[in-house]
Amino acid sequence: MAVSDMLATALNGANIAYLADLYAQWAKDPKSVDPSFDILFSSLGDDEAAVLHDALGASWAPRPSIITGEEPPPPAKGGPAGGLAAQDSLAIARLVRAYREFGHLEATLDPLGLKVPAPRAELDPQTYGFGPKDLSREVFIGSLLEPLLKGRSTASVKDVVAALRGVYCGNIGAEYLYARNSEQREWFRNRLEGDNWQQNVSVAERKSILKNLAEAEGFEAFCQKRYVGAKRFGWKGEKSPFPPCTLLWTSLPGRVLALSLLAWRTVAG
């Protein structure tokens, strides 16, 4: 039996949190779990391990162990979550992981709409067994999408996809899973999925950001033509920090601003 099949057999709506908690204990001490689980966890590939890691949620968030009895035990089989298919729980977790890893590839980055991103098989629910007739089916998600779908332990497939596309496939792409530090990845995920950042930037602020970027680009082009071959500090490849730096500088007192610009110029060489 393949590892993914073994995991699907062990996984269902009632015990996904239990299995993730068990995986966390195994990661700290492989001898602390039953040998059968030691074999299962040792054989996991990157995708399967990522599913269980995502199910744990952020490491800094309050999450008492349900194995030690600090939380109520999982609901009995046949309860609200227990009847949901194990394969669905595993498949939806893999779909969530795919959007966090590849969602930026379908982001609509061209404001003119001339370049439409090609559909990715990794982001298609059918890749994970959810056909058109399955999109309204409720699946168990536990805390996998906290705080994006706050307070919901189950959701329909189409609601999950809509929420993920709103974060990762909008006009701004986000790519962060390449970060080596798990705490950094969790911080970015929590900010992207929980801060409602799209609504926190007004239209006027967006126009101001666009104006600043256009001015920076124009000044860069002028310097390139006016001082050909001269050593200088340029914005090429570094325009993304410009809006936050502009906001920071406009909020600083004059003396502090002068010192910060001098320090930046010194570092830039």
PyMOL commands that set and color helices and strands:
alter all, ss='L'
color gray80, all
select helices_A, chain A and resi 3-10+16-28+30-32+35-42+46-56+86-106+121-123+125-128+132-134+157-168+182-194+203-226+242-250+254-268
alter helices_A, ss='H'
color red, helices_A
select strands_A, chain A and resi 138-140+154-156
alter strands_A, ss='S'
color yellow, strands_A
deselect
rebuild
show_as cartoon
